[in-house]
């Protein structure tokens, strides 16, 4: 078995750190089934990280390490922030428990979200049968039971440090300048790990309900 690259090691460390937090996110009625499904968690989180630069990965791993030392669960905070759009009244009751954001952070979040949603819209046109099985794109489609790509992304980015956000933004700008769709790289990695040879194959099989 070949040795992992430095980037693969970083991703593995990140996934393990996130899993410790994710499996301990409080949930009404006890643990959700997804909190006991490491395999799918590992595929989804590794897929996201695969298109990141090593500098971004290192910075985010430092965020996770610091948070754990300080007793913060960034995954709990992520899901709590999403409630601002999906369940506003419930969010109002817990908002005081969520750390306030540095003034620069929302600016970076808006810039990143704009690029990523452009990528997602392109994917929806190219691979509609894959994308339609996932989240809706815009926060305007949020409900208490459905979280959009936009809201999920905003919630997650709000848990990153300012340094990680800067590096993440530089990464997506670099990809955009090279005509690389970062969301497509993520989706390609994901479908390969679910047994498809390509995005085209996955889209065609999902079209037929396979």
C-alpha positions, 0 to 999 in steps of 0.5 A: 500500500503506497504511503500517504502524501503530506496532503493526504495526511493533513486531510486524514488528521482533519477528518479525525478531528472533525469526527470527534466533534461531529459525533459529539454534536448534541441532538434532540432524541440522542445521536443521529444515525449519521453520527455513527456512520464514519465511512460516509462522513470520511468520504464527504469530508475528504471530498471537500478537502481534496481541492484545498491547498496545503496551506489552507488545510494546515490552517484549518487543522490548527483551527480544529486543534485550538478549538478542541484545546479550548473546549469548543466544538466547531461542528456544533457551532456550524449547525447552530449558525445554520439555524439563523436561516433554517429556524430563525426563532430557535436561533434567536434563543441560542444566538448569545451562546455563539462566539461573535465574528470578527468584522472581516469574516462576513466579507470573506464569506460573501466573496467565497459563497459567490464563487462557490455558488457559481460553481454549483450552478454550473454543476447543476447544468452539467450533472442535474441528476446528481445535484438534484439528489442533494441540497437546494442551492440558495438560502431562500429554499431553506426550511426547518427540515432542509438546509441549502448549499448556501446556508451550509457553506455560510455556517461552516465558513463562519467557524474558520479563523480569519487566516483560514478564510484568507487562505481559502479565498486565495485558493478559490480565486486561484482555481477560478483563474485557472478555470478549475471548478472546485465544487466539481473536484469535490464531487468527482472525488466523492462519486469515485469513492461511491463506486462510479468511474466518472461524474458522467457515469454517476449522472446517467445512472442516477437519471435512471434511478440506479 
